[in-house]
Amino acid sequence: MARELAISVYLFVFRLLFRLFQWFPQRKKTVFIASFGDNILYTLQELRKQTDDPVVILKTSQCKVDFEDTTATILHFQPINLLQWIQSIYHIATADKIFVDNYFGFLAVTDFKANVLCIQLWHATGAIKQFGLKDPSIVHRTQRAYERFQKVYQRFTHVVVGSEKMAAIFRESFGLSNERILRSGIPRSDLFYDTKTQQRIQQTLRHTYPVIGQKKVILYAPTYRDHELNQVNIALDIEKMYHHLHQDYVLFLRLHPAVKQEFHNQYDSFVYDVSDITDVNHLLLVTDILITDYSSIPFEFALLERPMIFFAYDLADYEQQRGFSEVYETLVPGPVVNNTDDIVDVIEHGIFDIQLVKEFANQWNQYNKGNASRTLINALYKEEEQYQAVDQN
């Protein structure tokens, strides 16, 4: 009840300001609302190559990406920064193109003008767990909340996808028609086809972590669990992994950003906390074996055709709480284990099926071919220019 009340108050104030600012002239400008930020970064870079439109970036507190585009206006989009929050609402109300990369509840009260495009970039190439209207936890929310979710999803004029599998999931999860699916590919996937940028990133990481060139890298990147918000809870038996693997491997830990406490490392020659590296795809470039669970990381890592282990130690509980888009054991392209002993066994004996990884990559990266950012901008901006040219003639 208290949660719904707080949301209602927030949306009431947001609606008032939004409607007030809609009386101001609409401008030809692009607004990015960044929660994760990586897809927005790639989209922004391509936008700068093709247009000179004014750009405003609204960063939520969750966004850790440093946008180096100095020509963009960057604002902190949270009520605690009251002035910038109000300015952000002004820009949302007066823009003609708005990109988002997450669920934002304020969209429920934004009655955009008919010519406004609202593009959902999302923050995952594929989906292991359910979300949106398919999220099992939605049954515990009020009818008002459910209707709010629907209003938010209906604001999206375009939802960007990298495959038909993800298109089908979005249609069900957001309740959208096929016409709103934009099959351009996922912008950040362009990195996996850009050899020069990959080499530069790898060189930087090797300089920071010289051990990369000396031993193979195991990256452990678990997904976020609601009950771990303020605690470091690493299910791996690191001591056991060190005993069996430290001669040939190092273990990189990328704890979820929501985990706030500092990890205390007792094996500094074997374990490296790389949680401060914002772009996980950079880490994937130097990873030899990925250990994860219900994260979306495997969808892009599969493009590198390297082995993965799925450490699903709480599979039954997680399935009940969050649900899966498909049967988990047949969806993921690698061994499913529930303890450290099995992880060690898989690594030591090389129990991997790379052909399965390749098939997984092909299914989920159907439209991710190295030109996703360019295709996206062409679809949204070049087509508009053509229409304007016709109107002028």
N, C-alpha and C positions, 0 to 999 in steps of 0.2 A: 504493500500500500504506500509506504513512504517513498519507495523508488518511483512508482507511477506518479505520485504527487510532484516530486522533484522534476521529473521529465516534463510533466504538464506545464509547470511554471517556466521552465527553460524554453519550451516551444512557444508558449504564449508571448514571451518577450521577444523571441526570435521572429515570430510572425509579425508583430507590430513594427519592428525595425525593418524587416524585409519589405513590407507593404509600403512603408514610408519611403524607402529608397527606390522603390519601383517608379515613383513619380519623377525621379531624375532621368535624364536622357540615357538611353542604352548606348553603349559604346562597343565598337568592334575590338574586343579583347578576349584573351583566354585566361581563365582562372583554373589553377590546379589546386585541389584540396588533398594534401598529402598525409597519409597515415603511415604507410610503409615507405613509399617514396621512390623505390627503384624503377618501377615501370614509368613513373612520372619523369624521372631523370632522363631516361632514354627517349621518351616522347618529346620532352622539352628540347633536347639536343637536336633532334630532327626538325622540330618546329622552327628552330633558329636558322637552320639551313635553308628552309623553304619559304619562310615568311618573315615579315618585320612587325607582326602584330604585337601590341603591348601584352605583357604577361604578368600575372600576379600569382604568387605561390603562397598558399595558406597552409602553414605547418601546424599540425596538431602536436601535442606533447609527446606522442608516441613516435613521431618521425625523427630519425637520427641521420638522415641524409643531408649532407652539406651541398646545397645547390650553388655551384660556382658561377652560374650565369648572373653576372653583376648587373645586367640590364633589366632583370626582373625585379618587381617589388615583392619583398618577402615579409609576410606578417605572421605573428604567432596567433593561431586561431584557437583560443580558449578564453573563457570568461574571466579568468584570473588576470589576463592582460586586457583589461576592459576596453581601452581605446582601440587597440589593434583588433579586438574581437568585433567591435562595432564597425570599424573600417572594412573588415573582412565581409561582413554582411552586406555592406554597401557594394563591394565588388561583385559578390554573388548575384545581387539584385540587378546589376547594370551590365553584366557580361553577356555575350552571345554564345560563348562556348565554355563549358565547365567540365573538367575532368576530375573524377574521384577514383580512389583505389581501395575503398572499403565501404562498409555500411555506415551511413551517417544519418542519424535519426532526424536531423533538422530538415532533411529533404521532404519530410512529410508535410511541412507547412510552406514549402516554396512553390507557389503557383507561377511557374515560369511563363514568360511570354511565348507565343506560338513558335517563334523563330529560334528559340534557344535550344542548343544541343547539350545534352547531359550524358557524358560518356563514362561508362564504368570500365576502368582498366583492371580492376580487381588486383589481387596480390598473390595469385597462385595460378600456375599453368594448368594444373589438374586438381582433382578432388578425391581424397581418400575418405575423409569424414563428411557427413552431411551438414548443410548450412541452409540459411534462409528459411523458406517455408517448409523445408524438409527436416529441419533441426528438431530432434525429439524433445528438446527442452521447451519448445514453443507451447506445448500443452499445459505448461505451468504458468503461462502468461495470461493476462486478462484479454478479453475481447477487444478492448480499446487498443492494447498493444499490438494485437494481431492486425487490426485494421491499419495501424500506423506502419507496420512492416510493409503491408501491401502498397500503401501510398508511396513509401520510399522507393520500392522497386519499380513502380509505374512511372517514376520520374526519368528512368533511364531511357533515352532515345536510342542509345547504342550500348551493347555489351561486347567487349572485345574477347575473342577466343582464339586458341591455337589449334583446336581440333573439333571434329563433330561430336566426339564423346563429351567434351566440355560444353559444347553448345546445347546438347540434350539435357545436361545437368542444370545449366542456367535456366533453360526454359521451365523446368520443374521447380527449381529452387526459388526463382524470382517470379514465376507465373507470367512469363513474357511470351510474346509471339515470335515466330522465327524471323520475322522482318526486322526485329531489333538486334539480331545477332550480327556482329561485324567480324567477318572471318579474315582478319588482317594478320593474325599471329600476335604473340605476346612480345611487346617491345624489348624487354630485358633479355629475351632469348637470343637477340642479335649478337650478344657477346660470344656465344658458342660457335659463331661462324666468322669471327673477326680475329684472325691469327695475330696481327700486329698488336692489338690491344691485349690479347691474352698473354703474349710474350712480355709486354710491359708490366702487366699485373704480376705475373709469375716472378719476374726479376725483382720487383719491389718486395714481394713476400719472402723470397729467398734471402734478400738482404736483411729483413727483419727477423726471420727465423732460418738461420743458416742450416739447421738440422734437416730442412726439407731436401736438400741435395745429398744428404748423408744416409737417411733412412726413409722408408716408406711411411706415408701419412695415413693414419686412421682418423677420420673425422666423426665425432659423435655429436649429432645435432638433434636432440629430442624436441618434440613439440611441447607446447604449453599445456599445463594441466591446471585447472581452476584452483585447486587446493594448494598449489605451490607458489602462490603469488609472492610470498615474503620468506621463502626458504629455499636453500640449495639442497635439492634431493636428487642425488645422482645414483641411479639404480645399479650402475655398473660396479663390479668389484674391481676397483682400480689396482689394488694390491695384487690380485690374481693375474690381471692382464699384464702388469709390469713383470711379474715373475716369468711368464710364458713368452712375452712378445718383445721385451725392451731391447733385445739385441738387434732386431731387424726393423722395428717399427717405433713410431712415436704416436701419441694419442693427443689429438687436438680436440678441445672441448668448446663447443659453442652453445652456451646456455641461453635459453630464451630471454629476450629483453625484459620480460615481465618478472624474471627472477632477480631480485634487487640486492640480495646479500652477496658479499664477496666470497668467491671460492678460495679455500685455503689449500694450496698445493703441497703435497708431501713427496712428490716424485718429479722434481723440476727438470730432471734429465729425460723424462719420459712423457710427462703431461704438460701441455701448454694450453692455457686459457686464452682462446682467441675470440671471446665474446664481444670484444670492443671493435671487431672488424664489421662494419655496417653491412656490407654487401656479401651475403653468403655465397653468391655465385663466384666471387673472387676466390674464396676458400676452396670451392669445388674444383677449380683449375689445378690445384696442387694436391688434391686428395686422391689417394690410391684405393681406399676402401671406405665407403660411407656406412655408418651405423645410424639408423634413425628409427622412427616408429610410425606415427600417423601424420607426419609433416608432408608438405607439398614439395619438398626439396627433390625427391627422386625423379620428378617429372622432367626437370632440366638436367640433373646429373646423368640421367640415362643417355643424353646426347653424347656424352663422353665415352660411353660403352665401357664403363668400369663397374666392378662388383659392389653390391650392396647387401647389408644384413639388416633385417627388421626385428628390432629388439622390442617385442610387444609383450612385456612382462605383466601388463594389466589389461590384456585384450578384452576379456569378458566385461570388466567394469567400464572400460572406455566405450565399448560398443553399446552398452546399455545407456550410457550418459549422452553420447554424441551421435552414435550410429555411423554406418559406413555406406558409401555410394554403391559398393559391390561387396561380395564376400571377400573379406580382407586377405585370406590366405591365397586366393587365386588372383587377386588384383595386383599384389606387389610382386616385383620381379627379382626376388631373392629369397634366401632362407629366412623363415620366421622362427625366432628363438625366444625363450623366456628367462634365460639365465646366462651368467657370464661364462660358465663352463662350455656351453654350446657355442657361444661367440668365439671363444678361443679355438675350439675344435674346428669350426668352419674356416677360420683364418689359417690355422696350421695345415689343414688338409686341402685348402683351396676348393671348398664345396660351393662353386658358383656356376651359373649357367648364363654366359654372356649373350647367347642367342636370345634368351628370354628378355634380357635387358634391351636388346636391339628392337625386338618386337614391341615392347612396352614404349620405347622412345618413338617409334613410328606411329603408334596409335594416338599418343597424346600430343605429339608435336607435328601434326599433319600440316599446319600452316606456318610453323616456325621454321623458316628457311633462310634466315639471315637478313631479311629485308622487311621485317614486321613494322618497324618504326616508320620507314618510308611509306609503306603501303597504307598504314593508318593515317598519316598526315595527308597523303594524296587523296584518300577517300573522303576526308572531312573538309579539307581546305581547297584542293584543286577543283573538285566538283563544284564547290560553291563559286569559285572564280569563273568557271565556265558558264554557270547560270547567270551571273552578273553581266558577263560579256554579251550574252544573248539578249538580256533585258535592255542593255544600253543600245543595242542595234535595233 
